Amino acid sequence: MMETINSSKQAIALEDEFGAHNYHPLPVVLAKGEGVFLWDVEGKKYYDFLSAYSAVNQGHCHPRIKDALIEQAGTLTLTSRAFYNNILGPFEKYITEYFGFDKVLPMNTGAEGVETALKIARKWGYEKKGVPENEGVIVVAENNFHGRTTTVISFSNDENARKNFGPFTPGFEKIAYDDIEALERALENKNVVAFLVEPIQGEAGVYTPAVDYMRRVAETCKKHNVLFIADEIQTGIARTGSLLAVCGNCSCEGHCEKQETYTRPDMLILGKAISGGFYPVSAVLADNHIMEVIKPGQHGSTFGGNPLGVKVAMTALEVIRDERLALNARKLGSIFRERMQLLVDKYKILKLVRGKGLLNAVVVNDSQDSSTAWDMCMKLAEYGLLAKPTHGNIIRFAPPLVMTEDQLHDCCDIIEKVVKEFER
Ligand SMILES: *Cc1c(COP(=O)(O)O)cnc(C)c1O
């Protein structure tokens, strides 16, 4: 029988002894979640300011998504794609209309979504663009994060993520992020098939590029007959105040009547929050002239497009739309950055705040190898707010999008209290 957990200490000891040490978590053991709140094993309540890296935009255990999951779990969960099922078709129609693409290819995790897009782009390059086989180049940005598979880490800059995992997959070229001239130069190579990029670099520390970067990327790719692949696994699904971060400052909430202001990638990769935080689902969206290069037997996954997953995903997207979460993220994001800016102006311990919608980061005024950001996160946890440092001195703040304005102010008060305590 599985051991019952009565204390945080006991749970941490078990993970330490029996689990691979591939993460370095904050020492908080969570046992329950609801909306913007989490509770630990001892019953202490916290605001969640990470949202599982933006996978629970709809809030923890959203009742509507939970009901959809339970109902589908008792009806049909997995058929494999050897047969049709009665949920996949409706989901495919729903999600393609939702985001405005001809077709979707469903997978499970984000990294698989990225792999899928890379495979399609290469095949498109050889069969449609006429690039000689095995010579296709995919351009990526410095300091990217696209997942953890061997091919994906082949074009990472993170030495810790790469060291001793080689040999790597060839065919990738890195250029500076937010640099259109660098993209122009890279695309002079006729063998380039695609540019893969995050509209905001989340894992790198919430780097927000120039406001017109995405639009210019789309134009530049189009000019060179290169596919523009947007990895919106973290930034998508209302997180940044519009349905997609490529939507920029368009206020359509993504259901774009104003298509002219919407920067449209050729391929869109989604993951994280289309799960509603319940069940991993990822997806690659593209139009027919791209997606048609994939034929039976050339790509797939046993669980990709399973009835349980796509029912959950469909409901998770309905919640985003019905609860107008993009609008809420936009509104609360402005308030959050305003309040953080006041702290940055007042306290030397904070260097700057940046972000969009409810994907934000505060940079702590200390070296990357200092423990200040980690210590601040420990203090935040003590005062009931969970956030995690990244790259040593950056703290990412990304609560579920169902937060209220009062709750957000409450959270800013907690952050202010901690900042004050750390001011030297
Ligand atoms: C999280 C993330 C991924 C990887 O998703 P997994 O589900 O962890 O495989 C890929 N790209 C971006 C931008 C991400 O934030």
The ligand as a MOL file (V3000), in Angstrom:
LIG
                    3D

  0  0  0     0  0            999 V3000
M  V30 BEGIN CTAB
M  V30 COUNTS 15 15 0 0 0
M  V30 BEGIN ATOM
M  V30 1 C 7.0740 24.5110 -21.0370 0
M  V30 2 C 7.4900 24.8530 -22.4000 0
M  V30 3 C 7.7930 23.8550 -23.3500 0
M  V30 4 C 7.8360 22.3750 -23.0050 0
M  V30 5 O 6.6200 21.8770 -22.5670 0
M  V30 6 P 6.5860 20.4870 -21.7490 0
M  V30 7 O 5.1280 20.1840 -21.6170 0
M  V30 8 O 7.2640 20.7410 -20.4530 0
M  V30 9 O 7.3030 19.4860 -22.5900 0
M  V30 10 C 8.1170 24.2490 -24.6300 0
M  V30 11 N 8.1510 25.5520 -24.9780 0
M  V30 12 C 7.8680 26.5310 -24.0980 0
M  V30 13 C 7.9010 27.9490 -24.5470 0
M  V30 14 C 7.5480 26.2220 -22.7880 0
M  V30 15 O 7.3150 27.1960 -21.9030 0
M  V30 END ATOM
M  V30 BEGIN BOND
M  V30 1 1 1 2
M  V30 2 1 2 3
M  V30 3 2 2 14
M  V30 4 1 3 4
M  V30 5 2 3 10
M  V30 6 1 4 5
M  V30 7 1 5 6
M  V30 8 2 6 7
M  V30 9 1 6 8
M  V30 10 1 6 9
M  V30 11 1 10 11
M  V30 12 2 11 12
M  V30 13 1 12 13
M  V30 14 1 12 14
M  V30 15 1 14 15
M  V30 END BOND
M  V30 END CTAB
M  END
